[in-house]
Amino acid sequence: MILKILYWFPRILVILSILFMMMFSLDSFGGNNPLGRQLLGFLMHNIPVFILIIALVIAWKYEILGGVIFILLFFALGIFFKSFSGNSGSLMIITPFLLAGVLFILHEVLAARSKQ
């Protein structure tokens, strides 16, 4: 039962966090800009989201590698958003990726031990 929770919780957490980050890119629509410029702004805002989706696909198949990638992405996003030098509000957005990375690794370790 605990392995099932450890299997699904980080995946759902990452999906919800990615959707939350995507919500912020919707502000590129509106105003007097042409549709092409709005779509380009939408794509530019979602570059970190696309990277996180690729990391989720990797983590779904290779949990240890995915867990390490999510932990590294936590630090990369922390530097990108300047979370460690005064913008502590962005830590609320990126902390789920650290937690998911740890949980991916923990699930793989516990699943390997239970097979023995």
C-alpha positions as CSV (number, residue, x, y, z in Angstrom):
1,M,0.0,0.0,0.0
2,I,2.8,2.5,0.9
3,L,4.6,1.6,-2.3
4,K,1.5,2.4,-4.3
5,I,1.2,5.8,-2.6
6,L,4.9,6.4,-3.1
7,Y,4.5,5.5,-6.8
8,W,1.6,7.9,-7.5
9,F,2.1,10.8,-5.1
10,P,5.2,12.3,-6.8
11,R,3.7,11.9,-10.3
12,I,0.5,13.7,-9.3
13,L,2.5,16.3,-7.4
14,V,4.6,17.1,-10.4
15,I,1.6,17.2,-12.8
16,L,-0.2,19.6,-10.5
17,S,2.9,21.7,-10.1
18,I,3.4,21.9,-13.9
19,L,-0.2,22.9,-14.4
20,F,0.2,25.6,-11.8
21,M,3.3,26.9,-13.5
22,M,1.5,26.9,-16.8
23,M,-1.3,29.0,-15.4
24,F,1.1,31.9,-15.0
25,S,1.8,31.9,-18.8
26,L,-1.8,32.6,-19.6
27,D,-1.1,36.3,-18.9
28,S,0.5,36.5,-22.3
29,F,-2.9,36.5,-23.9
30,G,-4.8,39.7,-24.0
31,G,-3.9,43.3,-24.8
32,N,-3.6,44.7,-28.2
33,N,-0.8,42.4,-29.5
34,P,-1.4,40.3,-32.6
35,L,-2.1,36.6,-32.0
36,G,1.3,35.5,-33.3
37,R,3.1,37.6,-30.7
38,Q,0.8,36.3,-28.0
39,L,1.5,32.7,-28.9
40,L,5.2,33.4,-29.0
41,G,5.0,34.9,-25.5
42,F,3.0,31.9,-24.3
43,L,5.7,29.5,-25.6
44,M,8.5,31.6,-24.1
45,H,6.8,31.6,-20.7
46,N,6.5,27.8,-20.9
47,I,10.1,26.9,-21.6
48,P,10.7,25.8,-17.9
49,V,7.4,23.8,-18.1
50,F,8.5,21.9,-21.2
51,I,11.8,21.0,-19.4
52,L,9.8,19.8,-16.4
53,I,7.5,17.7,-18.7
54,I,10.6,16.0,-20.2
55,A,11.9,15.3,-16.7
56,L,8.6,13.8,-15.7
57,V,8.7,11.4,-18.7
58,I,12.2,10.4,-17.8
59,A,11.3,9.9,-14.1
60,W,8.3,7.8,-15.0
61,K,10.5,5.2,-16.6
62,Y,13.8,5.6,-14.6
63,E,12.9,6.8,-11.1
64,I,16.4,7.2,-9.7
65,L,17.6,9.2,-12.7
66,G,14.3,11.2,-12.7
67,G,14.6,11.9,-9.0
68,V,18.2,13.2,-9.4
69,I,17.0,15.4,-12.4
70,F,14.1,16.8,-10.3
71,I,16.5,17.7,-7.5
72,L,18.9,19.3,-9.9
73,L,16.0,21.2,-11.5
74,F,15.0,22.4,-8.1
75,F,18.4,24.1,-7.7
76,A,18.4,25.3,-11.3
77,L,14.9,26.9,-11.0
78,G,16.0,28.3,-7.7
79,I,18.9,30.1,-9.4
80,F,16.7,31.1,-12.4
81,F,14.0,32.6,-10.2
82,K,16.6,34.0,-7.7
83,S,14.9,32.0,-4.9
84,F,18.0,31.8,-2.8
85,S,18.8,35.5,-2.8
86,G,15.6,37.3,-1.8
87,N,12.8,35.9,-3.9
88,S,11.6,33.4,-1.3
89,G,8.0,33.4,-2.6
90,S,9.2,31.3,-5.6
91,L,10.3,28.6,-3.2
92,M,6.6,27.7,-2.9
93,I,6.5,27.0,-6.6
94,I,9.7,25.0,-6.9
95,T,9.7,23.0,-3.6
96,P,7.3,20.3,-4.9
97,F,10.0,19.4,-7.4
98,L,12.5,18.8,-4.7
99,L,10.0,16.7,-2.8
100,A,9.0,14.7,-5.9
101,G,12.7,14.0,-6.6
102,V,13.3,12.6,-3.2
103,L,10.1,10.6,-3.4
104,F,11.0,9.1,-6.8
105,I,14.3,7.9,-5.4
106,L,12.7,6.7,-2.2
107,H,10.1,4.6,-4.1
108,E,12.8,3.0,-6.2
109,V,14.9,2.1,-3.2
110,L,12.0,0.7,-1.2
111,A,10.6,-1.2,-4.2
112,A,14.0,-2.8,-4.8
113,R,14.2,-3.8,-1.1
114,S,10.8,-5.4,-1.2
115,K,11.7,-7.5,-4.2
116,Q,14.6,-9.1,-2.3
